[in-house]
Amino acid sequence: MTDKWETLSHNGIYFWPSYKRLPANVNLLYNNIPVRNMSLEAEEFACYFANLSDNNSSNRTVREHFFDDWKQFLTDAIPLIEDLDKCDFSVIKDYIKKLVI
């Protein structure tokens, strides 16, 4: 066996900053209706899903697992979200893309 490294430098762990809410004009659409009153956690989940690659977000298993986990945070959302296929994450996705560029 050969040595691949002679030293290892580590700068410590990184803690992500706290999640900040989306601007008021950036909404998830459910059946073409803007969703209001999402909890902070539900909105953060929505941003995560919107940011997934198209391959992952269209994968049936990924969608089912995401929705199962996301539902527990959607108790105060208006309108009540009952079907992931009626959710339109495009406004959130576009907003996130603009932040990255």
C-alpha positions as CSV (number, residue, x, y, z in Angstrom):
1,M,0.0,0.0,0.0
2,T,1.3,3.5,-0.9
3,D,0.7,6.7,1.0
4,K,-1.5,9.1,-0.9
5,W,-1.3,12.0,1.4
6,E,1.4,13.4,3.7
7,T,-0.7,15.9,5.5
8,L,-4.4,16.7,6.1
9,S,-5.6,20.2,6.8
10,H,-9.1,20.7,8.2
11,N,-10.8,24.1,8.8
12,G,-13.5,22.8,11.0
13,I,-17.2,22.2,10.5
14,Y,-19.5,24.5,8.6
15,F,-23.0,25.4,10.0
16,W,-25.4,26.5,7.3
17,P,-27.1,29.8,8.1
18,S,-30.7,29.7,9.2
19,Y,-33.3,29.5,6.5
20,K,-34.8,32.9,5.4
21,R,-38.3,33.1,4.1
22,L,-39.0,33.6,0.4
23,P,-40.1,37.1,-0.7
24,A,-43.9,37.6,-0.7
25,N,-44.1,37.5,-4.5
26,V,-42.5,34.0,-4.7
27,N,-45.1,31.4,-4.1
28,L,-45.8,27.7,-4.5
29,L,-48.8,27.3,-6.7
30,Y,-51.4,24.6,-5.9
31,N,-53.9,24.1,-8.6
32,N,-52.8,27.6,-9.9
33,I,-53.6,29.2,-6.5
34,P,-50.8,30.7,-4.5
35,V,-50.2,28.8,-1.2
36,R,-50.3,30.9,1.9
37,N,-49.5,30.2,5.6
38,M,-46.9,27.5,4.9
39,S,-44.7,26.9,8.0
40,L,-41.1,27.9,7.7
41,E,-40.2,24.2,7.6
42,A,-42.7,23.5,4.8
43,E,-41.4,26.4,2.8
44,E,-37.8,25.2,3.2
45,F,-38.8,21.7,2.1
46,A,-40.6,23.2,-1.0
47,C,-37.4,25.1,-1.8
48,Y,-35.4,21.9,-1.5
49,F,-37.7,20.1,-3.9
50,A,-37.8,23.0,-6.4
51,N,-34.0,22.9,-6.5
52,L,-33.8,19.2,-7.3
53,S,-32.7,18.2,-10.7
54,D,-35.5,17.5,-13.2
55,N,-34.5,13.8,-13.1
56,N,-34.9,13.5,-9.4
57,S,-38.1,15.6,-9.1
58,S,-39.9,13.6,-11.8
59,N,-38.8,10.2,-10.3
60,R,-42.0,8.6,-8.8
61,T,-40.2,7.2,-5.8
62,V,-38.5,10.5,-4.9
63,R,-41.8,12.3,-5.3
64,E,-43.6,9.9,-3.0
65,H,-41.0,10.0,-0.3
66,F,-40.7,13.8,-0.5
67,F,-44.5,14.2,-0.2
68,D,-44.8,11.8,2.7
69,D,-42.2,13.8,4.6
70,W,-43.4,17.2,3.5
71,K,-47.1,16.6,4.5
72,Q,-46.3,16.6,8.2
73,F,-45.3,20.3,7.8
74,L,-48.2,21.4,5.7
75,T,-50.9,21.6,8.4
76,D,-51.5,25.3,8.2
77,A,-51.1,25.8,4.4
78,I,-54.0,27.4,2.6
79,P,-55.2,25.8,0.4
80,L,-54.5,22.4,1.9
81,I,-52.1,20.5,-0.3
82,E,-53.3,16.9,-0.9
83,D,-51.8,16.1,-4.3
84,L,-48.2,16.7,-5.2
85,D,-49.1,16.6,-8.9
86,K,-51.1,19.8,-8.5
87,C,-48.1,21.7,-7.1
88,D,-46.2,24.1,-9.3
89,F,-42.7,24.8,-7.9
90,S,-41.6,26.8,-11.0
91,V,-41.8,30.2,-9.4
92,I,-39.6,29.0,-6.5
93,K,-37.3,27.3,-8.9
94,D,-36.8,30.4,-11.0
95,Y,-36.2,32.5,-8.0
96,I,-33.5,30.1,-6.7
97,K,-31.8,30.0,-10.1
98,K,-31.6,33.8,-10.1
99,L,-30.0,33.8,-6.7
100,V,-27.3,31.3,-7.9
101,I,-26.4,33.1,-11.1
